[in-house]
Amino acid sequence: MVLDQFWLSAKFCSAFTVKGNTIVSNYQLENDRLSFDFYSIGANPISSTGDGTEESPQIDTCQKAVLLRTK
């Protein structure tokens, strides 16, 4: 399996769905630091238009890391 990734606004981004969850990841390189953000969001629709309510997506998991280059 190959996962698509895209270069967007100085970030390397990807999104894919597996077992009912959409996984979104972003990588950003700044100087000697690599920042990584990872989000897991339920893939099922959480709202629909026309019902008079306003809901936001629920993020189930959020992980962030900063990796530093050592010499």
C-alpha positions in Angstrom: 0.0 0.0 0.0 1.2 3.5 -0.8 0.0 6.5 1.2 -0.3 9.8 -0.6 1.6 12.8 0.9 1.6 16.4 -0.3 3.8 19.5 0.2 1.5 22.2 1.4 2.5 25.6 3.0 6.0 24.4 4.0 4.6 21.2 5.5 4.6 17.6 4.3 1.0 16.4 4.9 -1.0 13.2 4.6 -4.5 11.9 5.4 -5.9 8.4 5.1 -8.8 6.4 6.6 -8.5 3.0 8.2 -11.0 1.1 10.4 -13.4 4.1 10.7 -10.7 6.7 11.6 -9.1 9.3 9.5 -5.5 9.9 10.3 -4.0 13.3 9.5 -0.2 13.9 9.8 2.0 17.0 9.2 5.8 17.2 9.2 7.7 20.5 9.2 11.4 21.0 9.0 12.8 24.2 10.6 16.6 24.5 11.0 17.6 21.3 12.8 14.2 20.6 14.2 11.5 18.3 12.7 8.0 18.9 14.1 5.4 16.2 13.7 1.7 16.5 14.4 -0.7 13.5 14.3 -4.5 13.6 14.6 -7.1 10.8 14.6 -10.6 11.8 13.7 -13.7 9.6 13.5 -14.4 9.0 9.8 -18.2 8.9 10.1 -20.1 12.2 9.5 -20.8 14.0 12.7 -23.2 16.6 11.4 -25.4 17.3 8.4 -26.6 20.5 6.9 -30.2 21.8 7.2 -30.9 20.5 10.8 -30.3 23.9 12.5 -27.4 22.8 14.6 -23.7 23.4 14.4 -21.2 20.7 15.5 -17.5 20.5 15.3 -15.4 17.4 14.5 -14.2 15.4 17.5 -10.5 14.8 17.5 -9.9 11.5 19.2 -6.1 11.6 19.4 -3.6 14.4 19.1 0.1 13.7 19.3 2.9 16.2 18.8 6.7 15.8 18.8 9.8 17.8 18.0 12.8 15.8 16.9 16.3 17.4 17.2 19.4 16.6 15.2 22.3 15.5 17.4 25.9 15.7 16.4 
